[in-house]
Amino acid sequence: MNRRRNLHSLLFGATAIVFSGAWVAPARHQRTAVPATALKTATTSAVKTDPKSPMSAATKAALEAFKSVVRPLSHPMALEDAFRSYFAFKSAHPDQVTKPYLYFVDYGLPSTTARGYVFDMNALKIVEGPFTVAHGRGSSTSQYGIPTRFANASGTATTSLGLYVAKALYNFTGHTGGHTYGAVGLRLEGESRGFNDKAMARGVVAHGAPYVTPTRAGRSQGCPAMELARAQRLLPKLADGGVVFLFAPDANWMNNDQWLNASAN
């Protein structure tokens, strides 16, 4: 049975795009992951949602604002997937997305590449980025490679792909090289069913880490960790209502994530 929602208007600079009567449902199109040999050549994406849908208009506006400055990308759908997922979730759960910030990471790129951004989705501006971001040690065989394994289970130390809602800040304590360190931490609620919805139970959070530098990122326990000083600046902006979207050209996730494949009826 179709359900309909009245959606909040979203302001893009001086232009307001009003969402009304949209219901999010999984689309049935199939998409193919890009092989590792092609990762460096894929740079941008094209809108493939229904051009008459309100979600497509918002996605297109965001793509036009960012596509020329966010690169390289590991897959031509990377930005479109991030923005469509953001607007789909915001449409369905406007009470949870109370801040305009989106933390996007392209895990199809190696950890020696700056692959993280924080976007202001109201002003359509980059708050910060690109910058290096860690992936889970269970997701790659080498310390500074491209992650290829993603899981949602405890004990895997893997990155979990999909959309998260940023929750509360807290004092994070980590361990690296036999030493303990402290940093700001940000709790994450995974909203991609079957792909990251165990993140809170696993303790997957965003945090600062000394093993992340401006030129490369070591491996975490599955957390999208960033440099210590950067975390101090950015994570308070995201806390309590921002969105995190972790992308990789993984075929199973790309074809089955409920938000990534959302459409408006």
N, C-alpha and C positions, 0 to 999 in steps of 0.2 A: 504494500500500500504506500503510495507516495505521500510524503509529508512535506510541508513547506514552512519556511522560516522567514521572518522579517529580519533583515540583516542591517547592521550598523553601516553608516557611510564611512568610507575611507578617504582621507585627505592626502593628495599627492601635490605638495607645494601649494600652488594656487588653484589646482584643479580637483574637484571633488568627484569621486566615482561612487555612486550609490548602489549598494547591493540590496536587492529585494526579491523575496520569494525564491531563493535558491536552496536546493537540497543537494547535499553531497552524496554521491554514489560511486562505487568502483567502476572504472571503465574497463572494457574488455580487450583493448588493443595490446599487442605484444611488442616489446622492444628488446633489442639485442645489445648485449654488452660489447664495448669496444676492446679488442685485443690489446695486450700491453704494448705491442709494437706500434700501435696507432695512437697511443695516448698523447704524444706531443703535438699531433697535427689537429686534433679536435679543439676548437676554440670557442664556439658560440652556438646558440640554438635558435630555433624558430618556433613560434607559437603554434601548437597543434590542437589546442582546445577549440571548442565550438566558438567561432568569432562573435556569435550573438549572446553568449553567456556573460554575465557580469564578472565572473571569475576570470574569463579570458581577457577582458578589458584591463583588469588590474594587473594580471600577469604580463600582458604586453607592455603596459606602462613601465613596469619595473624592469623588464628586459631592455627596453629602449634606453632607460637611464643608465644601466650598468653593463650592457654587453660589450661595449668598446673598451672598458677599463678593467674588467675582471677577466684576466687571462694569465697563464694558459688554463684551459679546462681539460679534463680527461675525457669528456664525452660531450657531444653537441646538445644533449638534453639536460646537462647538469644544472644550469641556472633556471631553466624553465621548470624543472622538477622541484627545485627549492622554492621558487616563488609560487607555483601552483599549490604546492602542499601548504605553504604558509597561509595563503588566502582561503584555501578550502577549510583548514582547521579553524582559522579565525571566523569564518562564516558560520561554522557549526558550533563553535564555542567562544563567542565574543567575550564572555565573562572571564575566561582564562587568559586571553591575550590582552593584557592591560598596558603593555609597553610596546613601542613601535620597533624594537630592535630584534634583528635576526642574525644569529651567529651561524655562518655557513662554512663548512669545511669540505673540500674536494679530496677525498681519500683515494681517488684514482691516480693521484700524483705522489711521488716519493717524498719521504720526510725531510729531504734536503731542499725541497721546493717550498716556497711560501704558498700555503694552500688554504689559509683561513682569512675570513673577512667578518666584520660586523657592519651590517647595513641598518640605516634608519629608513624604515619602510614607509613612513609618512612623508618625510622630506625627500626621499629617494636620493640619499647621499651615502657615501661610504664613511662610516664613523672611524674605522681603522682597518688597515690591511693593504696588501696581503702580508701575512705573517705565518711563521712556522707553527705547526700544531702536531702534537704526539698522537700516535695510534697505539692500540694494544699490542703487547709483545706476542700474544697468541695469533695476531693477524698477519704477521710477516715472518719469514724465516731468517732474514738478515736485519741487522739493527737499523739500517738506514735505507730500507727498500720501500717498495710499494705494497701496501697491505692487500692481501687477496682472500683472506679467510675472515668471515664475519659470523658472529653467533650471539645468541641471546641467553645463554646458559651460564650459571654460576661456575666458577672454577676454570673458565676458558681463557681469561685475561684477554679477550678479544674486543675489538670495537663492534658496536651494534649500530647498524645504519638506521636512518629514519628521522622522524620528527620528535622533538622533545619540548616540553614546556619548562622554562627556568623557574625554579622555586627559591627557597631561602638561601642566603649566604651563611657560611659558618667557618670556623677556624679549622682548616685542613691540616693534617699531619701526615707526611709522607716519608718514604725511606728510599735512598738511592746511594749506591757505592758504600754501603755499610754505615751511612750517616742518616740521621733524622733531620727533617726540615719542616718548617711551618709555612703555610701560604693561605691565601683566601680561597675558599671553596664555594661552589655553587651546586646545590642539589638539582638533579634533573629527573623529570617524570617522563618516561618513554610513552609515546602515544601511538606508535606504529605497531599494531597488534601482531604478535608473533615474531617481531624483529627486534624491538628494544623495550618492550613493556615490562621486562624484569630488571631494568636498569636501577631503579630505586633499591630493590632488594639486593642487587649485586654491589651496590655502592659505587656505581658509575657516576661521576660528577665532573664538572669543569673545574679546573684549579690551576694554580701556578706551579711550576716545577723548575728546579735548577738545571735539569737535563735538557731543557728546551732553550736554544739560543737563537739569535737572529738568522743563523745560517743552516741549522739542522735541529731536528728534534729526536731525542731518544724515545724509547718505548715505555708506555704506561701499563697499567693493569686493565686498560680498556677505556680510559678517560681521555677526552679531547683537551689535554693539558697544553698550556701556553707558557710563555716566559713569566717569571714572577712579577716583574713590574707591570707588565701588560695586563695580567690578571687583576692586579690591584686597581687598574684604571677601568677595565672593561666589564668585569663581572658584576660590579654593583649596578651598572646600567641595565644589564640583562635580568637581574634578580627580580623575583616576584612578578612575572608576567611577560618576559621576553620569550623568544623561540630559538631553539637550536636545531639545525638541520645538517645531518651528516650524510654525505653522498659518496657513492663509489659506483663504477660501472659493473655492478653485480646483477646478472640477468634475473635470478630468482627474486631478489628484492625489488628490482625495477618493475617487474611484471605483477607483483602482488601486494606492494605496500598500499594501504587503503587511501592514504592522503596523496601520495605521489600520483596515483591513478584516478584521482577524483575528477568528477565531471558535474556539471550543473544541469538540472532538468527544469 
